[in-house]
Amino acid sequence: MYYVPPPVYVAPAPVLIQEPPVYTQQPQVQVAPAPPAPGPENFWYYCPSAMGYYPNVSNCGEPWVKVAPRPQ
């Protein structure tokens, strides 16, 4: 008596279909422009959100506050 093994079936590998990546653009942050260069007025410009003065703070997310300079 002979032993006959069952037949072996090989299925093809499944095909994986990937969706293309979706890119989203980050919203642009509105930044108040730098204050004008110092002129004869001699004012300082303060940024409340950054708690600093121009030019130490170069960008401000809100309008600059014009401040009269204090004598040092």
C-alpha positions as CSV (number, residue, x, y, z in Angstrom):
1,M,0.0,0.0,0.0
2,Y,1.4,3.4,-1.0
3,Y,0.8,6.7,0.7
4,V,-0.2,9.5,-1.7
5,P,0.1,13.0,-0.1
6,P,-2.6,15.4,-0.9
7,P,-1.9,17.9,-3.7
8,V,-0.3,21.2,-2.8
9,Y,-2.0,24.4,-4.1
10,V,0.0,27.7,-4.3
11,A,-2.0,30.8,-4.4
12,P,-0.6,34.0,-5.9
13,A,0.5,36.6,-3.4
14,P,-2.2,39.3,-2.8
15,V,-1.7,42.6,-4.5
16,L,-1.6,45.5,-2.1
17,I,-3.0,48.8,-3.5
18,Q,-1.9,51.8,-1.5
19,E,-3.8,55.1,-1.6
20,P,-1.6,58.1,-2.5
21,P,-0.5,60.2,0.4
22,V,-2.6,63.3,1.2
23,Y,-0.8,66.5,1.9
24,T,-2.3,69.4,3.8
25,Q,-0.9,72.9,3.7
26,Q,-0.3,74.6,7.1
27,P,-2.1,77.9,7.4
28,Q,0.1,80.9,6.9
29,V,0.7,82.8,10.2
30,Q,0.1,86.5,9.8
31,V,2.9,88.5,11.3
32,A,3.0,92.2,11.8
33,P,5.8,93.8,9.7
34,A,8.8,95.1,11.5
35,P,8.5,98.7,12.7
36,P,10.0,101.4,10.6
37,A,13.7,102.2,11.1
38,P,14.4,104.7,13.9
39,G,14.1,108.2,12.7
40,P,13.9,111.7,14.2
41,E,10.9,110.6,16.3
42,N,13.1,108.1,18.4
43,F,10.3,105.8,19.6
44,W,10.7,102.3,20.8
45,Y,8.4,99.5,19.6
46,Y,7.1,96.9,22.0
47,C,5.5,93.5,21.2
48,P,3.2,92.5,24.1
49,S,2.9,88.8,23.1
50,A,6.7,88.4,22.9
51,M,7.2,90.7,25.9
52,G,10.2,92.4,24.1
53,Y,11.3,95.4,22.1
54,Y,12.4,95.7,18.5
55,P,15.1,94.8,17.4
56,N,15.5,92.2,20.1
57,V,12.1,90.8,18.9
58,S,12.0,90.8,15.1
59,N,8.5,89.4,14.5
60,C,5.3,90.2,16.4
61,G,2.0,88.3,16.0
62,E,0.1,91.5,16.8
63,P,0.5,95.2,16.1
64,W,3.6,96.8,17.6
65,V,3.1,99.3,20.4
66,K,4.8,102.6,20.0
67,V,6.5,103.6,23.2
68,A,8.4,106.8,24.1
69,P,12.0,105.9,25.1
70,R,13.0,106.3,28.7
71,P,16.3,108.0,29.5
72,Q,18.9,105.4,30.6
